[in-house]
Amino acid sequence: MRVETMVVGPLKTNAYVLVDEPSGEAAVVDPGAAGLRIADALKAAGATLKFILTTHGHADHTGGAFDLRRKAGGEYVVGEGDRGQIESPSSSLAAMIPGFANPPAIDRAVTGGESFEIGDTRIFVIATPGHTPGSVSYLSGQALFTGDTLFQNSIGRYDLPGGDGELELQSIKDKLLTLPDQMIVYPGHGPSTTIGEERANNPFLQGV
């Protein structure tokens, strides 16, 4: 599986394009803005979009999903616990941030344990609530897409509506730090890292 990072929107969200090269099937994780640009990149790569995978319902991770789905297709997948943020525009930041659009209708809501296939590549859903009630991470091979749950040397904020700091740390401890040290972490913002680096150096995780 090939992973391409596209930094989009005023909050510099990492949108990830995942392509199973033998089949040309693709998934996009967190198209936070620039949905048409992401669709154009898929077309240029000759890739067929099967899934739009959202780690959580904040607008800087969903703001490009409407245009992307309209132009490139694909099933729109969200965590069940964030359904309200997706379906109720009043609870979204989209209206406040230029260039963001409210997300499309949900095709599939997940709670953890599900999996998706693009060609021969399987993508697993891990429930990691805390940053938001429905936050999920996506795992495929040696790649882990954590949204705003885990960053390089930091964790996601939990002071927004629905956030829970204790639950977030529990999710990281029980669901993410149990993964191998060499697992590459692709966060919602900022540089990639590894589970081993975060286990050893992340100041928020010492003693967890």
N, C-alpha and C positions, 0 to 999 in steps of 0.2 A: 504494500500500500504506500502510495506517495502522499505526503502531506505538504500542502502549500499554505503559507500564512499570508493573509491580506489584512492590513491594519486599516480600519474603516471608522468614519465618523469623528465628531469632535472630541469624544472621550477615548479615542484610540483603542477601540475594541479589536481584539484578535478574532477575525473570522477565518476558519480553517476549512480548506477544500481538501477532501479525502478522495483519492482516486484509486480504484482497483485497476491497475494498468492492463492486465490481460483482457478484462471484459469491457473496460471503458466506463463502468458504472461508478457513480460518485455520490458522496454525501457532503453537506456543508454544515459545519457546527457554528452556531451563533452569527448569522448574518446581521450584524448590528446596524448596518447602514450600507449604502452603495449596492443595493440588490441587483441593479442592472449591470454594474461593473463586474460583480461576481458571476452573473449569468453569462456575460461576454467572455470571461476567462474560461468558464466551463466549455463554451462553444469553441473557443480557440484551441482548447485541449482535446476536442472531439469527445468530450465526456457527457454521459447521460445522467442527469440528476435523479436519484431515487428518493433521497431523504433530506429534509431540512431539520436538523437536530438542535433543539434549544436547551441550554443548560439551566436557564431560569428566565423568569418573565419580565425582567427589567428591560426598558425600552432600548438601552444601548446594546442589548444582545438580540433584540427582535426587530429593530427598526427597518431592516432591509428585507425582511422575510416576505412581505407582501409582494414587492416588485420582483424578487427572485422567483417566487412560486408562480407568479403570473407569467413570467417570461420563460422559465426553465422547467416548470412542473415540480414534481416531487411531493412526497407526503410530509406534512408539517407535524412534528413530534414535540411534545412538551411534557414536563412533569405535572402529574395530576394536581399536586398541591398548589401549583401556580396557575391553575385554570382561570381563577378569578381575575388575575392580572392580565391574562391574555384576552379574555372575553369581555372585560369591562374597560372601555377606553378611559373612563374617569380615573381609574387606578393606575394608568400608564403615564410614563413621563413623555410619551411621544409628542403630545400637544405642546410641550414646553421646549422641545429641542428641535431646531430647524433641521430638515433633512430626514427626520424619522417619520415613519408611518406606523399606524396601528397594525398589528399582525393579522394574518389571514385566519380563517376558521381552522380549528384544530382537527387534524385527521386522526391522530392517535395520541392518547394521554398515557404516560407510563408511570410506574411506581417503583421500579427497580427489579432487576432480574430478567427483563426482556432482552432480546437481541435482534439485530437487523443485519441483513447481508447485502453487500455490494459485490457482485461477482463472487469470488471465493473468500472475500474478506468478511469476517464477522465482527460486529460492533456490539458490545454489551453495555447495558444501562446499569449504573450503580446509583442508588438513592443516597444523596449527601445533603440532607436538609440542614438549615442553619442560616445561611446567608438569606435565603427565602425558604418558605415551607416546602416548595416543590423542587428545590435545587437537585439536579442530577449531574453525574459525571459520566463520560463515555470512554470505554476501554476497548482498544483494538490492538492486539499484538503487544508491542512494547511502547504504545502511545496511550496516554491518559489525558483526556480533555476535561479540565476541572472547572471551567467557567470562573465564577468569582468566589469559589470555595477555598482554593489554595493557590497562592502566588509564590514567586521566588522571594524567600525571606519574609513572607507575610501571609495573612489570611484575609478572607473577605470581610467587609464591614457587616455588622449585624444590628446597627442602630436604626435601620429603615423599617417600615411597617412589615411585620411578619418575621423579622430577624430574631435569632436566638443564638447567642454566643456559646453557651454551654453545649447546645445541640450541634453547633457547627464543629466545635473541637471534638465532640464525640464521633461525629461523622468522619472527620479526618483520621482520628485514632483507629476506629474500628474498620473503616472501609478503604482508606487510602494508604496509611502507613503499614498495613499488612501486605502491601504489594512489594515486589522485588526492588532493591535499591537502584537497579539500572533502568527502571521504568522512566520514560521521558514524560515530564509533566508539561502540557501545553495549556497555560492559563488564559483566562479571559482578557487580561491586560498584561503588558510587560513581557520580559524574556522567558523562554522556556528554561526548565530546570530538571532535576531528577528527584525521585522519591528519596534516594540516599542522601542527596545534598540537603533536602529539607529536613529529613530526620536528624541530621547532624548539626545543621546551622540555623534553621528557622527559629528565631527567638520566641515565637508564639507557641512552639511545639515542645520546648524543653520541659521535661517532667510530665508531659501528657501521657 
